[in-house]
Each structure stands twice: as structure tokens, then as C-alpha cells.
């Protein structure tokens, strides 16, 4: 099934679900009555659809930092970082984030998607970008915007990556390897040590999107690279403040020369308005908490293990680590939407993924654990999963994005 026909089939299913109140998209969130819970158009549910992994979006310190910046600096910079949008709060955030990530420099962007689009300026005609097939849509779009020759290696398969690196070297192109640290749908970890070693043998630039692992993994919270002992082999880190930081915006971290290149030639960042000051202030406050309160990661790890233990008892296969996100098989689009509605009515709000974001007939419902949840929340999630989702293989599930040109 083509991407166009897959999307059409999914939206037809959404149309059918809409007639019975089962359309899951663009639902209005009307409140956060308690940590880890949400009101979905008046229905109280455990929020198992959020990427707020450390529960910082509702932390009083993060909220007050945003409120104070709004009072003192206003709601917007009203300009790009190049002209009028670099304020002291942005400079402090960039400097402290660079120090935290142990990188020479950081470029801020208004969103994580925008940060990844900015990478297009690194993908010149003299380069070959070799990307994991399950990278996020924002990275796929960055490849489209760049001029590099693009190739895709089979998901988490170093042998295929090695083959494509050899081909790039034979063509006289400078290779770039592009992957995520923890993948956004199934939560599985990239095999970063093997990928980094292969890249090093071919003098490849290694870019890792840490959107779902920075703040979550590693003794200090620096992400999958720290967790797997290979962070110094990563040349460029990208990420978002909208997940573990509980705020908004995105960033690129790398060498001073690379970041300066992105500042000048990265159109997605240069020609967009800066992060609003309240957003930057919230991200800065969250950074301090992530840096200083490792116990939040311990709580998240405990809850994630509890979830996976319970899923295993229900017959689901464990992934390769206790990820805070897991995607459960939900059948075709109509079945997925029906189950989504039933779970919401039972008090659990989850995220549906339909074709073409996943293969036809293989829709998924993604569960997310956050440090704002309690043991009781996890128990209820497991009870509802046991009631509405049959057991099945959850290992290695990930989204198949639209193929990029020349893939």
C-alpha cells in the first residue's frame, strides 16, 4: 500500500470513528487535575500519552520560571535569533545546556522539529547521509531539504550500515550517519556503540537525535550515548525541550565550528522567531532539575520496570530495555480507534499510530510512563491493557516514515 493510500484508508477509519466519538486526534485537553492525570474533554484519565517523562511540565519551579519570564520579558521576542531574538535567557540556556551535555556549543530552536530541519545545512553535495530507516519525520524532511546523497540502513542493523559506508567511501563522498538514541514509537535503543565504531572507521560524522533519551538515560541524564558509554564518539546531538524537560523548543549541540555554521546557514533557525522567553526560562529551570535531581530518573525507571513486568505477565514480549514508552499491537485502523476509545472510557489516555506511520494492518497504541505516575496508575494501566489489548510481540516496533529521496 502506498503512503497516500495508507493515509486515505486511515482517515476513512477516523471518519467512521468520529461518528461515535472515537476520533482520537486534536482532542481538547481541558485540565490537569493531578500529576499524571488529564481531562480529555471532561473525561478524567491517566495520561499515558505524554512525553513528559520526568513530570516537569507541572513542576512548580518550571511553571514559576515561565510565569516570571512572561511578567518580566513578555510573551515573545518577536524576531529571529539573528536580529532581535537572542536574549540573556537564551544565552544562559545555551551555555548551561552545552556544559551539561559536555559539548562546546549549542544552537537553540523554537521546536525540536525545527532543530532537526536546521541540520539540512550540513548535508551538502559532497556528503552521503546514511540514516536508520526509523528516524523521525523531522529528520526525513531535513534530508529532503539537503543536497546530500541519501541512503537508509535497515533499522538497528550495523551490517547493512557497514555496507553503505563502504559504498559511500568508494564514491568519494564524506559520510554522515544519522540515527536516534531511543526511537520515538517503540522506545528501543539504537545500537550506538556498534554504529559509532563503524562510523569512526570511515571518518563519518555521527548525528544522534536524543529527543526521547536526553534527561532520561545515563547517570547524569545526558542520554543514550552516556548510558551506552559512547557519548564522546557522537559528533552532533539534537533534542527537544518538549519531552523530559517538560517545556518547549529544541537544540543542536556540537563543536563551535559546526554550531556557527548552523547559525549562519541553517535557514530553519535563522529565519524563524526565537523561543519565547517564558519557554526558554522553563527549559532552563528544567535543566537545573534534571542536572541536580537524579532521583526523578530512578522513579521513572522503577515505574517503567513495573509496566514491563506487568506487560510480560500479560504475554507481551519485553523490549531490550525498560523504556518509558512502549507500542502495543492494535490491529487495523478501525480496531485501533475502537480500542483507543474503550481505553479512554476506562480511564487511560494513550496515543494511536495509524498507517502510513506504521505498516498497513499494524496500527499501534503507544503507552508512555512518566515520573508523575504512581504505582496505582501503572496497575490501572495494566488492568486496562489486559482488558482491551491482546498479548503480542512489542519488541522492535517502530514507525516507518515516508521514504526519503534516493533511499
Order of alpha helices (4+ residues) and beta strands (2+ residues): alpha-beta-beta-beta-alpha-alpha-beta-alpha-beta-alpha-beta-alpha-beta-alpha-beta-alpha-beta-beta-alpha-alpha-alpha-alpha-beta-alpha-beta-beta-beta-alpha
